[in-house]
Amino acid sequence: MKYKIFTIATLLFVTTVVLSQTKSAATLRLEAHQSSGNCDVDIPTDNPDWNLEFEVRDLTGDLAPNDYYTRRDPSSVLKVNGKYYVWYSYSLTNGVGKVSAWDLNDLYFATSTDGYHWTEQGVAVARGPEGSYDHRSAFTTEVFYHDNIFYLVYQASDTEENLNSNNTVAMAYSSSADGPWTKLEDPILSPSSEQSVAFDKNTVHDPCIIYFKGKFYMYYKGEGNESAVCSYDTQIWGTSNKQVKWGVAIADNVTGPYVKSAYNPITNTGHEVCVWHSGEGLGIMLHQDGPEYGTTQYSSDGINFEIMGKVDFPLKNPRNSTYPEAAGLYRSETSNNSPVSGVSWGVSHVLNWGGTYGSWMYIRRFDLKNPPASIEDIKKIYGVNIYPNPATDTINIGNFNGGTVVLYSINGAILKELDASQIKDGIDVSAFTSGIYYLLFKTEKGNYGTKVIIKS
């Protein structure tokens, strides 16, 4: 098929739409914090599928820890022709003239057959020539696959002076995960310099494209001149007032033009962008720099996110947390097993302060503890039979001999809670709309759950 790439500069730069008094759910929550002076965040504790805990481990092969190299900000992991692929920022830790971990970076990639042992394949996208938008550094990348084309979106800096401000978002594309990659002529996202108080006035970072509701949603983090409210760094370290928020820019074509949402910012926290498909909507996981750090959130429209649960994030020693910093999610081609199956495993980075060559970073793997099981696993492991799936009028549950069954909506609302004696004729779901739901089985031996689909 013929594939058209838009290269006209006026199409590639973002148009910002400004509508009066348009605010996201997150902005309204932040305003409530400002008016009350209370930084406490109400995090639900009864949504079993949104409260996450991870375990982490070092990788082997070329991505094993080695302080001579700095490998950071990995992309999502894709499985292509039986191999896992990941892309990431790469530099020598003590490179000549380097002034920060993200300086003098190129985009490298590595492959694996098992997700643990990785072989570095070399450069995917290199810094551009002098005078180009990514001459100083190409870093913090994310991969997106659509209509047989691979896209790398990444953060770009043209000069040393602009390493910490005026970054842009660039794009390269390829018909193969192995490359070669072709860069678009111009960036596809820039800071909102025309708005003096914009949350992304200073710079834009960490792009991630999600195909959602027939359009391309590019999530990114921005930094502006606002004073922080309930800053993570202030609460934990007592030294910083930094507060980072996310925005989203939407396009009809994957290469743009991208239009920033009038509802931006759409979060009031989030040092790294982490977003996945969750049922009919989107799930996100927020790291530091704001009052809602360590939370999972859900949105049905991709803009207004509500807090659903929390991520294990010990405040007394956050640097030893198993929270997957700069998470690159494994993007499975199979259907989701739960609202958070998008974070079942992936890779992230970790910062080390005392290397031989200075502070350095490396990539490691994370796995979700106790991930939701499939219906097939429920039957195999517990002997409980759930049928039919999809269901229209009734969900039948066979061989469940004791305990409680809870039916949840995709956003964690309890719809029905029944004991074993009440489900002998099945669970009536005829009044529910089509969509993904979640069954939780509570027993004396422990809890387990799975996704079910209802078609009205």
Residue, then its C-alpha position, 0 to 999 in steps of 0.5 A: m500500500k502507499y503510505k503518505i508522510f506529511t512533511i509540510a512544516t506548517l502541518l507538523f507544528v502543533t496548533t493549540v486550541v484555547l477555549s475559555q473555562t475548559k478544565s480537566a478533572a485533574t485540574l479541578r482536583l488540583e484547584a481543590h487542593q489549592s483552595s483548601g491547603n490540603c495535600d491529602v489525596d483520596i485513593p480508593t482501597d477497594n478496587p482490587d484490580w487497580n492497586l498494584e505491586f511490582e517486583v524488579r530484576d536485572l537483565t542479562g546480556d548486553l543490558a546487564p548493569n554496566d556503569y560505562y554506559t548509560r541506558r535510560d528511558p526505555s520504550s514499550v516492548l513489542k514482540v515482532n516475528g518471535k523476538y522482543y524489541v525495545w528502544y532506549s536512550y544511549s550514551l557513554t556515562n562519561g562522554v566527552g562534553k556531556v553535561s547531563a544523563w540525557d545529553l549527547n544521546d542516540l536511540y539504540f535498540a536491543t532484542s530478546t527471545d525471552g524478555y530477560h537476556w538482551t542483545e544490543q543491536g546498535v543505533a536506531v536513530a542517531r542525533g542529526p547534523e549541526g543545525s537540526y532539531d536533534h543535533r545535541s541529543a535524541f532521547t526518551t523515545e516511545v514506539f508505536y505500531h500502526d498499519n504495518i509501520f513502526y514509529l519512534v517518537y522521541q524528545a529532541s534538543d538542538t543545542e546544549e542551552n536547550l537541553n532543559s528547555n525548548n525541547t521538541v518531540a520528533m518522529a521517525y518511521s520504518s517498515s521494519a523494527d530493525g530499521p532503517w528509520t526515516k525522520l520527519e523534517d520537522p518536530i511534531l510537538s513544541p512548547s506552548s510559547e505563545q501562552s505565558v502561563a501554559f503548563d508546557k511553556n518551557t518544554v515538552h517531554d516523554p511522548c507516547i502515542i495511543y490509537f484511541k476512538g479512531k484518532f491518535y492521542m499523543y500524551y506528553k509531559g510539560e513543564g512551565n512556570e507555575s509554582a508547585v502545589c503539593s509537590y512530591d519532591t517537597q514532601i519527600w526531599g524537602t528541596s524542590n518545588k517541581q511539579v510536572k503535568w501531562g497534556v495530550a495532543i490529538a491527530d487524525n493522522v499518525t504524523g500529524p498535525y497534532v492539536k493540543s487539547a483545550y483541557n490540558p493539563i490532564t494530570n497534576t502529577g507525572h514525571e514519566v508518561c505511562v498509558w495503556h488501553s483499559g477496557e473501553g478507556l485508558g489507564i495511566m500510572l503516575h510517578q512523582d512531581g505532584p500530589e497524586y504520585g503513586t496512583t493508577q487512574y482511568s478515563s473513558d474519554g482519554i482526557n478526564f482521569e479519575i483516581m482508581g488505586k495506588v502503586d507500591f511506593p514507600l515514601k521513607n525510601p522511594r529510591n529503593s521502591t519497586y515502582p517501575e520508573a520510566a516504565g516501558l510496557y509490554r504491548s501485547e497483541t492479545s486482548n486484555n485480561s483486566p483493566v491493568s493487564g497493560v502493565s503486566w510486565g515491561v522494562s524500566h530504568v534505575l539511577n545509580w549515583g556512585g559509578t566509576y564514571g559518575s552517576w549512571m542509569y541502566i534498564r531492568r525488568f519489572d513484573l506485576k505481582n499476582p497478575p489477573a488470571s485468564i478464564e482458562d487459568i481459573k479453570k485449570i488452577y482452581g477448577v472453577n468453570i466460567y461460561p459463556n464468555p462473552a455472556t449476554d444474559t447470564i454468567n454461569i459459574g460451575n464448581f465454585n463451592g465456597g466463598t463470595v463472587v464480586l462483579y466489578s465494572i471496568n472502573g472498579a464499581i461493585l455491581k453485584e456481590l453474591d455468595a456461592s449459594q446465590i450463583k447456582d442459577g448463574i449471575d444475571v447480567s441482562a441489564f448491563t451494557s456491553g463491555i469488559y467487566y471483572l469477576l473477583f472470587k474471595t475464598e478462605k484460601g485466597n482471592y483470584g479474579t479474571k476478566v469477563i465480557i458482556k454483550s447486551 
